[in-house]
Amino acid sequence: MPRPWTRHPLAAPAAAPPTGHCTPHPWPCRAAPPALRLTALVLAAHASAHAEHRVEMDILARLCGHSPQQTTELLDRLVASQTLAGWQHDRETDEISWQLPTLPRPGH
């Protein structure tokens, strides 16, 4: 049975990215641990044009150089930092799905 989406409780909105910033979503601070930044980078490399993105857990863990357990902890931290809106692990297919946060439309 798929794990329910992990969501960060309501928090203050993240600061807007600096002008000219090329990433459309909040990015972990440069001061964040390298493991967290690497996980965010691997997820960005596996993102698709769809609202929900997927990758197999063993591939994600291998590319990040961590165990699946460590990878789930890093995904939780990315949700807490509002880099991800949520994620889930489908244990039947062993796929990780994640959603990026929605950005407010300009002028709203």
C-alpha positions in Angstrom: 0.0 0.0 0.0 1.5 3.4 -0.9 2.6 5.6 1.9 0.4 8.7 2.3 1.9 11.9 1.1 4.3 13.4 3.6 3.5 17.1 4.0 5.1 19.8 6.0 2.8 21.5 8.4 1.9 25.1 7.7 4.9 27.3 8.0 5.9 30.8 7.0 6.3 31.0 3.2 9.9 30.7 1.9 11.6 33.9 0.8 11.3 34.6 -2.9 14.4 33.4 -4.9 16.8 36.2 -5.9 16.3 37.8 -9.3 17.8 35.8 -12.1 17.7 32.6 -10.0 17.2 29.7 -12.5 15.4 27.2 -10.3 11.6 27.5 -10.2 11.3 26.1 -6.7 13.0 26.7 -3.3 16.5 25.2 -3.3 18.2 23.9 -0.2 20.5 26.6 1.2 24.2 26.4 0.2 24.8 25.9 4.0 22.6 22.7 3.9 24.5 19.4 4.4 25.9 18.0 1.2 23.7 14.9 1.4 20.6 17.1 1.3 21.8 19.1 -1.6 22.8 16.0 -3.5 19.4 14.4 -3.0 17.7 17.6 -4.2 20.0 17.6 -7.3 19.2 14.0 -8.1 15.5 14.7 -7.8 15.8 17.7 -10.1 17.6 15.5 -12.7 14.7 13.0 -12.5 11.9 15.6 -12.7 9.4 15.4 -15.5 7.0 17.8 -17.1 4.2 16.2 -15.1 2.9 17.4 -11.7 4.1 14.2 -10.1 7.6 12.9 -10.6 8.8 9.3 -10.1 12.0 7.3 -9.7 12.8 3.8 -8.3 14.0 3.8 -4.7 17.1 1.7 -5.4 18.1 4.1 -8.2 17.6 7.2 -6.0 19.4 5.7 -3.1 22.3 4.5 -5.2 22.7 7.9 -7.0 22.6 9.6 -3.6 25.1 7.2 -2.1 22.7 6.3 0.8 20.6 3.5 2.1 16.9 3.6 1.3 16.3 4.5 5.0 18.7 7.4 4.9 17.1 8.5 1.6 13.6 8.6 3.2 15.0 10.7 6.0 16.5 13.1 3.4 13.2 13.3 1.5 11.5 14.2 4.8 14.0 17.0 5.4 13.4 18.3 1.8 9.7 18.5 2.7 10.5 20.3 5.9 12.6 22.8 4.0 9.7 23.3 1.5 11.9 22.1 -1.4 9.3 19.4 -1.9 5.6 19.7 -1.3 5.4 16.0 -0.5 6.5 12.5 -1.4 5.4 8.9 -1.1 6.9 5.4 -1.5 4.9 2.8 -3.4 6.2 -0.4 -1.9 4.6 -2.6 -4.6 6.6 -0.9 -7.4 9.4 0.4 -5.1 8.9 3.8 -6.7 9.3 7.2 -5.0 6.9 9.9 -6.2 7.3 13.5 -5.3 5.6 16.8 -5.9 7.2 20.2 -6.1 5.6 23.1 -4.2 3.3 25.3 -6.2 4.5 28.8 -6.6 2.1 31.8 -6.4 1.2 33.3 -9.7 2.6 36.7 -10.3 0.3 39.4 -9.1 -1.6 37.0 -6.7 
